[in-house]
């Protein structure tokens, strides 16, 4: 990986498609569902040797995986790829799926994670704090960081706390651990930053924050820098295919882990996005010989970038925008990105946390945690901000929470959720 990242983009693409043909050849023989997909498209495995050939294969969505059932999985894998383990999504999209992953695909996940550590030049001797789920119990302490770092390096200790623990308890725990590095969900980090700012405290040893599992808002990155004096390194991954993209240490753009995946960004017409366009993330797993995920729509959106000044040939995103269910839908059928997360709510009222839920075409529920009850005038002013940003006169229903807005499955939190049926 240290060598291949510096190959020219076209040389990386040739290697990707060579490996894809190998994977497709195996899957055609042993996966009933994948064989039927190829036949329906009039394709043979060797025709996937170019991007044009790959694009002749229709995109596969989460519901297709669910409908395929066991016919999706390969009935045999090479002995060197065993054992196989199941990986399940948290179901935050409302469409949970199960994927079988080989030892080789799991090894690549570890390799890409280690690559991210090395890109960020982390000191493995430091102390690591982790706030996430799932954990066996609410708290755990280990003598090392665990795989992959501990497999190859002598590391410091790691300390974990379940994300379901209240933010006040997390705040106290972090001060007692006083870590060099913190792994956390972006929404959880935002709540913690509020605690540190209100108490005028910091983490003296903190060198860097790692965020995973959710979309990272620019304002959270800025707040971390201002309040804790720490930069954020973000990672984009999924349970189905592992690490998809990590932030470049030079530019902050997101490099695709191209040695493991072909990633396409497609617009609503299934055409490739141009730089600056936001599109659907469609992945092809190059090494998983147990579950052929080829042109699989993850339900996520990202913004295409042109190139990275670091010189790596790995494809690059500008940002990860969110999931399909994070888009607002208007009564006229249009969809749009709800750019309402970064509005100056705190200038109107002491808002500590917010979330927006769309259950009807013309109505949005505004969920708030506030240090003091809002007046009718404050509600009106916040409502005006939201309607102006969305450019639509939505009806707004305000709902208040005492301490914290509940997180979704797996501890995930999303600022905007559209619950309308597709």
MARVEXKOL-696109 format. One line per 10 residues: number of its first residue (from 0); their letters; for each residue z, y, x of C-alpha. Coordinates in Angstrom, 3 decimals. Each point is the difference from the previous one (the first is absolute). Layout:
NUM = a = Z,Y,X ~ ...
% end
This chain:
0 = xxxxxxxxxx = 0.000,0.000,0.000 ~ 0.634,2.342,2.918 ~ -3.642,-0.545,0.993 ~ -1.778,-0.217,-3.346 ~ 1.414,3.273,-1.347 ~ -2.113,1.895,2.554 ~ -3.295,-1.726,-0.880 ~ -2.681,2.136,-1.678 ~ 0.067,-0.155,-3.785 ~ -3.286,-1.928,-0.212
10 = xxxxxxxxxx = 1.254,-2.640,2.473 ~ 3.156,-0.454,-2.077 ~ -2.133,-0.392,-3.144 ~ -2.122,-2.738,1.612 ~ 3.136,-1.978,0.875 ~ 1.463,0.537,-3.461 ~ -3.035,-1.408,-1.777 ~ -0.297,-2.905,2.430 ~ 3.545,-0.991,-0.916 ~ -0.626,0.622,-3.704
20 = xxxxxxxxxx = -2.897,-2.477,0.043 ~ 2.320,-2.622,1.527 ~ 2.628,0.627,-2.693 ~ -2.590,0.008,-2.794 ~ -1.560,-3.238,1.249 ~ 3.386,-1.699,-0.185 ~ 0.813,1.527,-3.411 ~ -3.344,-1.017,-1.500 ~ 0.812,-3.605,0.824 ~ 3.637,-0.081,-1.100
30 = xxxxxxxxxx = 0.510,2.736,-2.646 ~ -1.540,-0.651,-3.429 ~ 0.406,3.625,-1.033 ~ -1.499,1.515,3.151 ~ -2.948,-2.396,-0.148 ~ -0.687,1.110,-3.589 ~ 0.154,3.674,1.067 ~ -2.612,-0.584,2.704 ~ -2.261,-1.955,-2.327 ~ 0.214,2.635,-2.751
40 = xxxxxxxxxx = -1.058,2.654,2.522 ~ -2.787,-2.175,1.424 ~ 1.592,0.070,3.457 ~ 0.628,-2.411,2.848 ~ 2.851,0.496,2.490 ~ -2.328,1.028,2.838 ~ -1.295,2.897,-2.111 ~ 3.400,1.684,0.351 ~ -0.843,0.719,3.653 ~ -0.744,3.656,-0.831
50 = xxxxxxxxxx = 1.681,2.628,-2.156 ~ -3.070,0.165,-2.232 ~ 0.271,-3.733,-0.597 ~ 3.710,0.216,-0.730 ~ -0.586,2.751,-2.551 ~ -2.192,-2.348,-2.036 ~ 3.188,-1.892,-0.889 ~ 1.677,1.569,-3.067 ~ 3.486,1.392,0.483 ~ 2.921,-2.266,-0.971
60 = xxxxxxxxxx = 3.018,1.528,-1.748 ~ 3.600,-1.093,-0.484 ~ -0.725,-1.385,-3.468 ~ -2.765,-2.138,1.489 ~ 2.538,-1.528,2.382 ~ 2.346,-0.700,-2.874 ~ -2.757,-1.573,-2.094 ~ -1.258,-2.163,2.876 ~ 3.324,-1.796,0.371 ~ 0.031,-2.910,2.449
70 = xxxxxxxxxx = -3.822,-0.013,0.161 ~ 0.296,3.032,2.282 ~ 1.841,-1.861,2.760 ~ -1.681,-2.134,2.625 ~ 0.830,-3.693,-0.355 ~ 0.003,-0.474,3.788 ~ 0.701,2.138,3.061 ~ -0.390,-0.763,3.711 ~ 3.083,-1.667,1.464 ~ 0.504,2.873,2.457
80 = xxxxxxxxxx = 0.375,2.435,-2.929 ~ 2.912,-1.889,-1.588 ~ 2.509,0.370,-1.505 ~ -0.910,1.941,-3.136 ~ 2.519,2.229,-1.788 ~ -0.236,1.860,-3.283 ~ 0.205,3.786,-0.153 ~ 0.603,1.765,-3.303 ~ -0.402,3.663,-0.870 ~ 2.905,1.858,-1.561
90 = xxxxxxxxxx = -1.976,0.575,-3.174 ~ 0.364,3.807,0.194 ~ -3.563,0.264,-1.268 ~ 0.849,-2.114,-3.032 ~ -2.409,-2.676,1.273 ~ 1.936,-2.295,2.369 ~ -1.997,-2.473,2.077 ~ 0.783,-2.880,2.335 ~ -1.896,-0.479,3.269 ~ 0.263,-2.908,2.423
100 = xxxxxxxxxx = 0.098,1.141,3.622 ~ -0.591,-2.133,3.079 ~ 2.040,0.058,3.205 ~ -2.939,1.758,1.691 ~ -0.093,2.805,-2.575 ~ 3.771,0.422,0.280 ~ -0.314,0.106,3.800 ~ -2.524,2.832,-0.331 ~ 2.455,1.873,-2.235 ~ 2.577,-0.215,2.795
110 = xxxxxxxxxx = -2.595,1.054,2.588 ~ -0.989,3.097,-1.971 ~ 3.664,0.898,-0.476 ~ 0.550,-0.300,3.755 ~ -3.103,2.112,0.614 ~ 1.569,2.729,-2.153 ~ 3.245,-0.183,2.007 ~ -1.933,0.344,3.259 ~ -2.217,2.819,-1.274 ~ 3.136,1.954,-0.889
120 = xxxxxxxxxx = 1.590,-0.793,3.406 ~ 3.302,-1.035,-1.555 ~ 2.916,-0.872,2.217 ~ 0.884,-3.532,-1.101 ~ 3.480,0.411,1.478 ~ 0.826,2.525,-2.726 ~ 1.938,-0.684,-3.177 ~ -2.053,-0.618,-3.155 ~ 1.135,0.793,-3.562 ~ -1.898,-1.465,-2.953
130 = xxxxxxxxxx = 0.303,0.963,-3.678 ~ -2.163,-2.254,-2.134 ~ -0.129,-3.063,-2.256 ~ 0.279,-2.904,-0.251 ~ 3.211,-0.762,1.856 ~ 2.430,-2.873,-0.416 ~ 2.899,2.163,-1.081 ~ 0.276,3.760,0.286 ~ 0.557,0.272,3.743 ~ -0.795,-1.943,3.183
140 = xxxxxxxxxx = 0.340,0.422,3.763 ~ -1.977,-1.827,2.688 ~ 0.116,0.027,3.807 ~ -3.751,0.693,0.294 ~ -2.896,1.654,-1.824 ~ -1.420,-3.379,-0.977 ~ -3.685,-1.034,0.202 ~ -2.334,1.076,1.403 ~ 1.847,2.273,2.453 ~ 2.783,-2.494,0.777
150 = xxxxxxxxxx = -2.529,-2.742,0.815 ~ -1.268,1.914,3.018 ~ 2.593,2.648,0.884 ~ 3.721,0.417,0.370 ~ 0.946,2.240,-2.918 ~ 2.989,1.877,-1.267 ~ 1.820,-0.895,-3.203 ~ -1.305,0.465,-3.545 ~ 1.942,0.861,-3.135 ~ -1.262,-0.319,-3.564
160 = xxxxxxxxxx = 1.065,1.363,-3.372 ~ -1.564,-0.870,-3.349 ~ -2.036,2.808,-1.549 ~ 1.733,-0.644,-3.329 ~ 3.189,1.393,1.571 ~ 0.753,3.517,-1.227 ~ -1.309,2.895,2.077 ~ 3.531,1.329,0.616 ~ 0.979,-3.354,1.506 ~ -3.218,-0.087,2.067
170 = xxxxxxxxxx = 0.814,3.475,1.331 ~ 3.476,-1.103,1.136 ~ -1.335,-3.251,1.462 ~ -2.703,1.748,2.054 ~ 2.550,2.304,1.547 ~ 2.141,-2.972,1.019 ~ -2.979,-1.897,1.478 ~ -1.450,3.127,1.682 ~ -3.347,-1.702,0.793 ~ -2.771,0.804,2.436
180 = xxxxxxxxxx = -2.612,-1.131,-2.527 ~ 0.025,-0.151,-3.804 ~ -2.263,-2.151,-2.204 ~ 0.003,1.198,-3.610 ~ -2.094,0.536,-3.145 ~ -1.332,3.590,-0.324 ~ 1.680,0.665,-3.364 ~ 3.317,-1.259,1.320 ~ -0.413,2.173,3.081 ~ -0.604,3.058,-2.204
190 = xxxxxxxxxx = 3.300,-0.597,-1.791 ~ 1.849,-0.502,3.294 ~ -1.476,3.185,1.451 ~ 1.463,1.876,-2.957 ~ 3.433,-1.419,0.831 ~ -0.248,0.960,3.673 ~ -1.163,3.505,-0.851 ~ 2.763,0.613,-2.557 ~ 2.680,-1.175,2.437 ~ -1.530,1.753,3.017
200 = xxxxxxxxxx = 0.011,-3.225,2.011 ~ -2.534,-1.948,2.081 ~ -0.322,-3.239,1.957 ~ 0.505,0.981,3.654 ~ -1.725,-3.049,1.523 ~ -2.922,-0.247,-2.408 ~ -3.334,-0.103,1.842 ~ -2.440,-0.993,-2.751 ~ -0.255,-1.071,-3.638 ~ -2.285,-2.818,-1.125
210 = xxxxxxxxxx = -1.155,0.035,-3.638 ~ -1.525,-2.915,-1.896 ~ -0.813,-1.287,-3.483 ~ -0.709,3.297,-1.805 ~ -2.264,3.021,0.284 ~ 1.427,2.548,2.441 ~ -0.147,3.579,-1.318 ~ -0.643,2.787,2.557 ~ 3.110,1.874,-1.120 ~ 2.209,-2.987,0.907
220 = xxxxxxxxxx = -1.471,-0.009,3.503 ~ 0.676,3.727,0.338 ~ 3.554,-0.347,-1.336 ~ 0.798,-2.801,2.463 ~ -1.155,2.197,2.856 ~ 1.980,3.007,-1.233 ~ 3.250,-1.728,-1.042 ~ 0.302,-2.901,2.453 ~ -2.335,1.167,2.765 ~ -1.854,-3.316,-0.209
230 = xxxxxxxxxx = -3.676,-0.879,-0.359 ~ -1.204,-2.658,-2.450 ~ -2.313,-2.895,0.876 ~ -1.459,-1.478,-3.190 ~ -1.412,-3.512,-0.508 ~ -2.302,-1.152,-2.815 ~ 0.227,-3.690,-0.882 ~ -0.132,-2.417,-2.908 ~ 1.536,-3.381,-0.740 ~ -3.481,-1.495,-0.455
240 = xxxxxxxxxx = -1.549,0.893,3.367 ~ 2.762,1.353,2.256 ~ -0.299,3.172,2.075 ~ -3.051,2.002,-1.075 ~ 0.298,3.287,1.892 ~ 2.485,1.750,2.266 ~ 0.262,3.566,1.160 ~ -1.722,1.004,3.213 ~ 2.547,1.244,2.551 ~ -2.404,2.738,1.092
250 = xxxxxxxxxx = -1.372,1.413,-3.260 ~ 2.172,-1.278,-2.857 ~ -3.076,-1.441,-1.747 ~ 0.156,-3.603,-1.247 ~ -1.863,-2.596,2.067 ~ -1.163,-3.134,-1.828 ~ 1.059,-3.286,1.619 ~ -3.645,-0.983,0.293 ~ 0.573,-3.148,2.051 ~ 1.629,-1.539,-3.084
260 = xxxxxxxxxx = -1.759,1.705,-2.908 ~ -3.186,1.660,-1.172 ~ 1.076,2.958,-2.135 ~ -2.368,1.897,-2.284 ~ 0.728,3.183,-1.945 ~ -2.065,0.010,-3.195 ~ -0.523,2.636,-2.673 ~ -0.117,-0.738,-3.730 ~ -3.667,-1.078,0.350 ~ 0.996,-2.552,2.682
270 = xxxxxxxxxx = -1.791,2.100,2.628 ~ 1.445,0.655,3.458 ~ 2.041,3.197,0.223 ~ -0.992,2.786,2.349 ~ 2.553,1.756,2.251 ~ 2.295,2.136,-2.158 ~ -0.493,-2.143,-3.113 ~ 2.803,-2.027,-1.602 ~ -0.942,-3.558,-0.929 ~ 1.309,-3.439,-0.906
280 = xxxxxxxxxx = 1.237,-2.157,2.863 ~ -1.982,-3.265,0.075 ~ 0.951,-2.530,2.692 ~ -1.473,-3.184,1.465 ~ 2.499,-2.170,1.873 ~ -1.736,-1.417,3.073 ~ 2.443,-2.763,0.953 ~ 1.792,-1.416,-3.051 ~ -1.592,-3.422,-0.500 ~ 2.399,-0.904,-2.828
290 = xxxxxxxxxx = -0.873,2.838,-2.414 ~ -3.474,1.577,0.314 ~ 0.606,3.658,-0.812 ~ -3.469,1.459,0.479 ~ -0.763,3.424,-1.526 ~ 3.389,0.091,-1.688 ~ 0.955,3.237,-1.787 ~ 3.665,0.666,0.800 ~ 0.363,2.637,-2.705 ~ 0.743,2.651,2.647
300 = xxxxxxxxxx = -1.823,3.232,0.819 ~ -0.501,1.656,3.388 ~ -1.945,2.919,1.445 ~ -2.781,-0.684,2.484 ~ -0.015,1.718,3.386 ~ -2.926,0.371,2.383 ~ 1.400,-1.028,3.373 ~ 3.149,0.319,2.088 ~ 0.206,2.142,3.147 ~ 2.038,-2.720,1.750
310 = xxxxxxxxxx = -3.203,-1.911,0.796 ~ 0.902,-3.283,-1.689 ~ -2.893,-1.659,-1.794 ~ 2.203,-1.174,-2.859 ~ -0.984,1.460,-3.411 ~ 2.203,2.835,-1.199 ~ 1.490,1.408,-3.222 ~ 1.285,3.536,-0.384 ~ 2.739,-1.025,-2.420 ~ 1.145,-2.668,-2.439
320 = xxxxxxxxxx = -0.176,1.621,-3.431 ~ 1.758,-2.549,-2.232 ~ -0.710,-2.656,-2.599 ~ -2.269,0.023,-3.043 ~ 3.064,0.287,-2.198 ~ 0.903,3.233,1.813 ~ -2.974,1.812,-1.550 ~ 0.347,2.181,-3.095 ~ -2.427,-0.684,-2.835 ~ -1.202,2.746,-2.298
330 = xxxxxxxxxx = -0.905,-0.338,-3.705 ~ -3.693,0.583,0.810 ~ -0.034,-3.149,2.167 ~ 0.181,1.688,3.383 ~ 2.454,-1.093,2.676 ~ 1.505,2.242,2.660 ~ 2.516,-0.031,2.800 ~ 3.152,1.687,-1.306 ~ 0.696,2.511,2.763 ~ 3.407,0.909,-1.425
340 = xxxxxxxxxx = 2.361,-1.605,2.520 ~ 0.067,2.964,2.363 ~ 0.521,2.793,-2.540 ~ 2.913,2.431,0.613 ~ 2.357,-1.405,-2.644 ~ 3.089,0.780,2.094 ~ -0.860,3.701,-0.127 ~ 0.465,-0.152,-3.774 ~ 2.929,-2.412,-0.338 ~ 2.201,-2.180,2.284
350 = xxxxxxxxxx = -2.253,-3.064,-0.325 ~ 1.044,-2.910,2.237 ~ -2.450,-2.669,-1.171 ~ -2.965,-0.167,-2.356 ~ -2.426,-2.520,-1.466 ~ -2.820,0.236,-2.546 ~ -0.989,-2.783,-2.413 ~ -3.114,0.145,-2.189 ~ 0.204,-2.284,-3.055 ~ -2.446,1.875,-2.239
360 = xxxxxxxxxx = -3.238,1.837,0.699 ~ 1.479,3.391,-0.790 ~ 3.675,-0.513,0.904 ~ 1.951,-0.276,3.250 ~ 3.676,-0.810,0.351 ~ 1.645,2.203,2.649 ~ 2.962,-1.810,1.558 ~ 2.442,2.157,1.943 ~ 3.222,-0.178,1.955 ~ 1.456,3.498,0.197
370 = xxxxxxxxxx = 3.184,1.442,1.488 ~ 0.451,2.033,-3.207 ~ -1.436,-0.198,-3.542 ~ -3.296,1.800,-0.442 ~ -0.326,2.883,-2.405 ~ -2.835,0.161,-2.522 ~ -1.606,2.699,2.151 ~ 0.148,-2.207,3.115 ~ -1.549,-2.927,-1.889 ~ -2.774,2.309,-1.195
380 = xxxxxxxxxx = -0.713,1.315,3.503 ~ -0.091,-3.508,1.503 ~ -2.237,-1.100,-2.860 ~ -2.371,2.896,0.674 ~ -0.245,-1.050,3.668 ~ -0.877,-3.572,-0.977 ~ -2.586,0.943,-2.623 ~ -1.687,2.491,2.313 ~ -0.201,-2.547,2.837 ~ -1.466,-2.656,-2.315
390 = xxxxxxxxxx = -2.277,2.508,-1.741 ~ 0.876,-1.505,-3.395 ~ 2.554,1.006,-2.698 ~ 2.015,-3.220,0.097 ~ 3.003,-0.357,-2.288 ~ 3.030,-0.420,2.254 ~ 3.120,-1.966,-0.876 ~ 2.959,0.715,2.284 ~ 2.430,-2.815,0.782 ~ 3.010,0.379,2.277
400 = xxxxxxxxxx = 1.793,-2.472,2.277 ~ 3.480,0.420,1.413 ~ -0.245,-1.200,3.607 ~ -3.342,-1.658,0.621 ~ -3.197,-0.963,-1.819 ~ -0.235,-3.828,-0.013 ~ -2.423,-1.588,2.436 ~ -2.646,-2.484,-1.091 ~ -0.403,-3.672,0.973 ~ 0.718,-0.736,3.641
410 = xxxxxxxxxx = 1.746,3.346,0.439 ~ -3.240,1.993,-0.178 ~ -0.075,3.530,-1.368 ~ -3.095,1.914,-1.090 ~ -0.064,3.684,-0.863 ~ -2.697,-0.416,-2.657 ~ -0.558,-3.109,-2.122 ~ -2.687,-0.430,-2.653 ~ 0.971,-2.765,-2.417 ~ -3.125,0.250,-2.185
420 = xx = -1.950,-3.234,-0.392 ~ -3.265,-0.204,1.938
% end
